[in-house]
């Protein structure tokens, strides 16, 4: 989004601009299936990846890789659901 879009009041943005604006600020939270890894994105867009403290002792390298991959896929899925929900709210 351009600087002009972030300075423009929400009421004056097109639906696409508002969708992007709100999606960029929507928090995202996801976990791997076994909950060894969490991925969060805050309203500033910062992404945090957390490993459960015992993950390095309890998982093999392959299992940990699978957990990390699954957590990121879950975060992408949550982002997609959030995008669709926001779009529906904006345009019906």
Buried (B, 14 or more C-beta within 10 A) or exposed (E): EEEEBEEBEEEEBEEEBBBBBBBEEBEBEBBBEBEBBBBBBEEEEEEEEEBBEEBEEEBEEEBBEBBBEBBBEBBEEBBEEBBEEBBEEBEE
